[in-house]
Amino acid sequence: MITMKDIVLEGHPVLTQVAQEVQLPPTEEDTELLKKMLQFLKNSQDEEIAEKYKLRAGVGLAAPQLGLSKRMFAVHFEDLDGKVYSDGYFNPKIISHSVEKTFLSSGEGCLSVEREVPGYVPRYARITLTATNLAGEKVKLRLRGYAAVVFQHEFDHLNGIMFYDHINKEEPFSIPNNAKPCDVVDLD
């Protein structure tokens, strides 16, 4: 079972590196790891389990956050329209995105960052992503709003980018050009 002690924190070199492609079809070891990453997210959102194992709630987890240079991540969340995203993805690629931007008005957080980082994180309002999912199927996802933000946050981890790298250093709360907030229901 993955716990917080398995998650590497900012400053770890793998968090600033471009992760390696995963061989396809994935090995049994990579598939099992991705399943465990998804289970961690489910556990982190279960109050009893999270309290028992001192887990911080998360909606996404990328392999580099476990200190592994592998292009894979898991997500587990419900968007504002009630659509549930709960799967793992190997070698995701963003194949298109909108000109319009969006951001979370509450800012973003990260399991690898144990401090508040105030500011708006500009993201594309809509993206199209391709990947191989846990079932081994090639998938193409059209994501918008909160779902697009979550996937871009995890995708950035595969490219050595932290969410705060996007924040305007001079004016952290300046609204990015061509952007509207996609307010999100808090996990709490």
C-alpha positions as semicolon CSV with decimal commas, in nm:
position;residue;x (nm);y (nm);z (nm)
1;M;0,000;0,000;0,000
2;I;0,130;0,345;-0,095
3;T;0,143;0,595;0,193
4;M;0,274;0,950;0,232
5;K;0,623;0,815;0,314
6;D;0,643;0,684;-0,046
7;I;0,580;1,029;-0,196
8;V;0,888;1,235;-0,274
9;L;0,883;1,607;-0,191
10;E;0,982;1,915;-0,387
11;G;1,357;1,933;-0,420
12;H;1,380;1,566;-0,524
13;P;1,558;1,562;-0,864
14;V;1,307;1,331;-1,038
15;L;1,037;1,599;-0,995
16;T;1,226;1,829;-1,232
17;Q;1,311;1,569;-1,498
18;V;1,122;1,456;-1,807
19;A;0,999;1,104;-1,730
20;Q;1,076;0,803;-1,950
21;E;0,812;0,641;-2,174
22;V;0,663;0,319;-2,037
23;Q;0,696;0,012;-2,260
24;L;0,365;-0,099;-2,411
25;P;0,203;-0,326;-2,343
26;P;0,303;-0,236;-1,988
27;T;0,482;-0,488;-1,771
28;E;0,288;-0,656;-1,492
29;E;0,504;-0,457;-1,250
30;D;0,405;-0,121;-1,407
31;T;0,037;-0,221;-1,419
32;E;0,043;-0,324;-1,051
33;L;0,215;0,002;-0,955
34;L;-0,046;0,208;-1,142
35;K;-0,325;0,012;-0,968
36;K;-0,161;0,090;-0,631
37;M;-0,137;0,459;-0,725
38;L;-0,511;0,463;-0,804
39;Q;-0,585;0,282;-0,477
40;F;-0,380;0,543;-0,286
41;L;-0,606;0,818;-0,427
42;K;-0,920;0,626;-0,328
43;N;-0,776;0,564;0,021
44;S;-0,674;0,930;0,056
45;Q;-1,035;1,036;-0,005
46;D;-1,179;0,786;0,244
47;E;-1,192;0,968;0,579
48;E;-1,137;0,659;0,797
49;I;-0,848;0,518;0,593
50;A;-0,692;0,861;0,542
51;E;-0,699;0,930;0,917
52;K;-0,568;0,584;1,009
53;Y;-0,269;0,607;0,770
54;K;-0,227;0,989;0,786
55;L;-0,288;1,034;0,413
56;R;-0,333;1,376;0,252
57;A;-0,629;1,378;0,016
58;G;-0,533;1,378;-0,350
59;V;-0,713;1,359;-0,684
60;G;-0,409;1,264;-0,892
61;L;-0,070;1,097;-0,851
62;A;0,210;1,071;-1,106
63;A;0,495;0,815;-1,099
64;P;0,764;1,086;-1,057
65;Q;0,598;1,171;-0,724
66;L;0,705;0,823;-0,612
67;G;1,059;0,893;-0,729
68;L;1,011;0,695;-1,052
69;S;1,089;0,833;-1,397
70;K;0,791;0,673;-1,573
71;R;0,527;0,841;-1,790
72;M;0,221;0,724;-1,599
73;F;-0,033;0,873;-1,361
74;A;-0,361;0,792;-1,188
75;V;-0,662;1,014;-1,120
76;H;-0,966;0,967;-0,898
77;F;-1,219;1,250;-0,874
78;E;-1,563;1,373;-0,970
79;D;-1,595;1,684;-1,186
80;L;-1,847;1,962;-1,127
81;D;-2,100;1,788;-1,355
82;G;-2,083;1,469;-1,148
83;K;-1,871;1,274;-1,400
84;V;-1,629;1,039;-1,225
85;Y;-1,273;0,998;-1,349
86;S;-1,102;0,698;-1,192
87;D;-0,829;0,529;-1,394
88;G;-0,458;0,505;-1,458
89;Y;-0,284;0,616;-1,777
90;F;0,038;0,509;-1,948
91;N;0,227;0,745;-2,184
92;P;-0,041;1,018;-2,197
93;K;-0,009;1,286;-2,464
94;I;-0,196;1,614;-2,493
95;I;-0,276;1,625;-2,866
96;S;-0,474;1,951;-2,868
97;H;-0,582;2,231;-2,637
98;S;-0,796;2,544;-2,636
99;V;-0,670;2,899;-2,666
100;E;-0,889;2,987;-2,366
101;K;-0,738;2,938;-2,024
102;T;-0,887;2,856;-1,687
103;F;-0,767;2,832;-1,326
104;L;-0,885;2,721;-0,984
105;S;-0,984;3,025;-0,780
106;S;-0,859;2,841;-0,469
107;G;-0,520;2,777;-0,633
108;E;-0,363;2,431;-0,666
109;G;-0,194;2,201;-0,421
110;C;0,026;1,896;-0,463
111;L;0,104;1,586;-0,257
112;S;0,475;1,657;-0,318
113;V;0,447;2,013;-0,181
114;E;0,394;2,045;0,195
115;R;0,336;2,420;0,193
116;E;0,075;2,666;0,075
117;V;0,174;2,826;-0,256
118;P;-0,065;3,115;-0,317
119;G;-0,156;3,220;-0,668
120;Y;-0,352;3,131;-0,979
121;V;-0,219;2,853;-1,201
122;P;-0,321;2,917;-1,562
123;R;-0,426;2,602;-1,749
124;Y;-0,590;2,533;-2,084
125;A;-0,970;2,536;-2,046
126;R;-1,003;2,231;-2,276
127;I;-0,760;1,957;-2,374
128;T;-0,769;1,635;-2,573
129;L;-0,548;1,363;-2,431
130;T;-0,456;1,019;-2,562
131;A;-0,315;0,739;-2,348
132;T;-0,330;0,369;-2,271
133;N;-0,548;0,305;-1,966
134;L;-0,518;0,042;-1,693
135;A;-0,729;-0,202;-1,895
136;G;-0,473;-0,176;-2,177
137;E;-0,711;0,017;-2,405
138;K;-0,605;0,317;-2,613
139;V;-0,824;0,605;-2,499
140;K;-0,888;0,959;-2,623
141;L;-1,031;1,194;-2,361
142;R;-1,180;1,536;-2,426
143;L;-1,156;1,723;-2,097
144;R;-1,269;2,066;-1,989
145;G;-1,277;2,280;-1,676
146;Y;-1,176;2,107;-1,353
147;A;-1,104;1,772;-1,524
148;A;-0,870;1,947;-1,772
149;V;-0,690;2,117;-1,481
150;V;-0,636;1,789;-1,291
151;F;-0,503;1,606;-1,597
152;Q;-0,269;1,895;-1,689
153;H;-0,134;1,906;-1,331
154;E;-0,047;1,534;-1,348
155;F;0,080;1,559;-1,707
156;D;0,316;1,839;-1,597
157;H;0,474;1,600;-1,343
158;L;0,577;1,379;-1,636
159;N;0,764;1,677;-1,785
160;G;0,937;1,792;-1,466
161;I;0,704;2,089;-1,418
162;M;0,556;2,182;-1,079
163;F;0,224;2,368;-1,056
164;Y;0,388;2,675;-0,903
165;D;0,615;2,709;-1,207
166;H;0,306;2,849;-1,385
167;I;0,222;3,114;-1,120
168;N;0,299;3,476;-1,211
169;K;0,590;3,556;-0,976
170;E;0,526;3,934;-0,967
171;E;0,146;3,915;-0,933
172;P;0,040;3,567;-0,817
173;F;-0,329;3,661;-0,815
174;S;-0,342;3,843;-1,148
175;I;-0,602;3,675;-1,365
176;P;-0,425;3,516;-1,662
177;N;-0,508;3,659;-2,005
178;N;-0,808;3,498;-2,172
179;A;-0,896;3,303;-1,853
180;K;-1,200;3,236;-1,637
181;P;-1,202;3,041;-1,310
182;C;-1,348;2,690;-1,309
183;D;-1,451;2,684;-0,948
184;V;-1,426;2,348;-0,787
185;V;-1,600;2,169;-0,505
186;D;-1,344;2,126;-0,226
187;L;-1,265;1,774;-0,107
188;D;-1,321;1,867;0,256
